[in-house]
Amino acid sequence: MAELSCFINDGYTLTRTVPAEPGRHPRAVIVYRPALYVERELLHKAREGKEPRAIADHLADLIARHVVSVNGVKVDKTNAGRLHPDLQLKAAELVLMYEPSDDGAPAPEDAAGN
């Protein structure tokens, strides 16, 4: 488990385990490097008036640059666009820090107060 930091430095990675969605995708362990704030703005800009293919290409590029692996498989420009759509969106949310990592989070039973 990585130690959380206030700064995003080279080599800083986080992990999130995404539960399986029966009939959609298996459980996925995503290891990623958080993006700087500018990446959020670039994605919003890419969505303005762009064709769906351009948006999908931008998202795949973001994922290829920031997701290290999914279930131990290295993510690169070749396979980033082939991630299951639900996992692509989850990966983007993680990279852009809209969703938390597992790192530093209390165990589910602790969070529930048990």
C-alpha positions as CSV (number, residue, x, y, z in Angstrom):
1,M,0.0,0.0,0.0
2,A,1.4,3.4,-1.0
3,E,1.7,6.2,1.5
4,L,-0.6,9.1,0.4
5,S,1.1,12.3,-0.4
6,C,0.1,15.9,-1.0
7,F,2.3,16.1,-4.0
8,I,2.4,14.0,-7.2
9,N,6.0,13.1,-7.9
10,D,7.5,10.9,-10.5
11,G,7.1,7.2,-9.7
12,Y,4.1,7.8,-7.3
13,T,1.5,5.1,-7.9
14,L,-1.8,4.2,-6.3
15,T,-3.9,1.1,-6.5
16,R,-7.7,0.5,-6.7
17,T,-9.5,-2.8,-6.8
18,V,-12.6,-2.5,-8.8
19,P,-15.2,-5.2,-7.9
20,A,-16.4,-7.6,-10.6
21,E,-19.6,-6.7,-12.4
22,P,-21.2,-10.1,-13.2
23,G,-21.9,-10.4,-16.8
24,R,-19.9,-7.3,-17.6
25,H,-16.3,-7.5,-16.4
26,P,-14.1,-9.3,-13.9
27,R,-12.6,-7.8,-10.7
28,A,-9.8,-5.4,-11.8
29,V,-6.8,-4.3,-9.8
30,I,-5.7,-1.0,-11.4
31,V,-2.3,0.5,-10.6
32,Y,-2.0,4.1,-11.7
33,R,-0.1,7.3,-11.5
34,P,-2.4,10.2,-10.6
35,A,-2.5,13.0,-13.1
36,L,-1.8,16.7,-12.4
37,Y,-4.8,19.1,-12.4
38,V,-4.0,20.3,-16.0
39,E,-5.1,16.8,-17.3
40,R,-8.6,17.4,-16.0
41,E,-8.8,20.6,-17.9
42,L,-7.4,19.0,-21.0
43,L,-10.0,16.3,-20.9
44,H,-12.8,18.9,-20.4
45,K,-11.4,20.9,-23.4
46,A,-11.2,17.7,-25.5
47,R,-14.9,17.1,-24.9
48,E,-15.9,20.5,-26.1
49,G,-17.3,20.2,-29.6
50,K,-15.2,17.1,-30.5
51,E,-16.3,14.0,-32.3
52,P,-16.7,10.9,-30.2
53,R,-13.7,9.2,-31.7
54,A,-11.4,12.2,-30.8
55,I,-12.7,12.1,-27.2
56,A,-12.2,8.3,-27.0
57,D,-8.7,8.7,-28.4
58,H,-7.9,11.4,-25.8
59,L,-9.2,9.2,-23.0
60,A,-7.2,6.2,-24.3
61,D,-4.0,8.4,-24.4
62,L,-4.6,9.6,-20.8
63,I,-5.0,6.0,-19.6
64,A,-2.0,4.8,-21.6
65,R,0.2,7.5,-19.9
66,H,-1.1,7.1,-16.4
67,V,-2.3,3.5,-15.8
68,V,0.6,1.2,-15.1
69,S,-1.3,-2.1,-15.2
70,V,-4.7,-3.8,-14.9
71,N,-4.6,-7.2,-13.3
72,G,-0.9,-7.3,-13.8
73,V,-1.1,-6.5,-17.5
74,K,0.9,-3.5,-18.6
75,V,-1.2,-0.8,-20.1
76,D,0.1,1.0,-23.2
77,K,-1.2,2.8,-26.3
78,T,-2.0,-0.5,-28.0
79,N,-4.4,-1.9,-25.4
80,A,-5.6,1.2,-23.5
81,G,-8.5,1.8,-25.9
82,R,-9.5,-1.9,-25.7
83,L,-10.2,-1.8,-21.9
84,H,-13.8,-2.6,-21.1
85,P,-15.8,0.7,-21.3
86,D,-16.7,0.6,-17.6
87,L,-13.1,0.0,-16.7
88,Q,-11.9,2.8,-19.0
89,L,-14.2,5.2,-17.3
90,K,-13.2,4.0,-13.8
91,A,-9.5,4.2,-14.8
92,A,-9.9,7.8,-16.0
93,E,-11.8,8.7,-12.8
94,L,-9.0,7.3,-10.7
95,V,-6.2,8.9,-12.7
96,L,-7.9,12.3,-12.5
97,M,-8.5,11.8,-8.8
98,Y,-12.3,11.9,-9.0
99,E,-12.3,8.5,-7.2
100,P,-10.2,7.4,-4.3
101,S,-7.6,4.7,-4.3
102,D,-7.5,1.8,-1.9
103,D,-4.3,3.2,-0.4
104,G,-4.8,4.6,3.0
105,A,-8.5,3.7,3.1
106,P,-9.9,1.9,6.1
107,A,-11.0,-1.6,5.6
108,P,-14.7,-1.8,4.6
109,E,-15.7,-3.1,8.0
110,D,-13.8,-0.2,9.7
111,A,-15.5,2.3,7.5
112,A,-18.8,0.9,8.4
113,G,-18.0,1.2,12.1
114,N,-17.8,-2.6,12.8
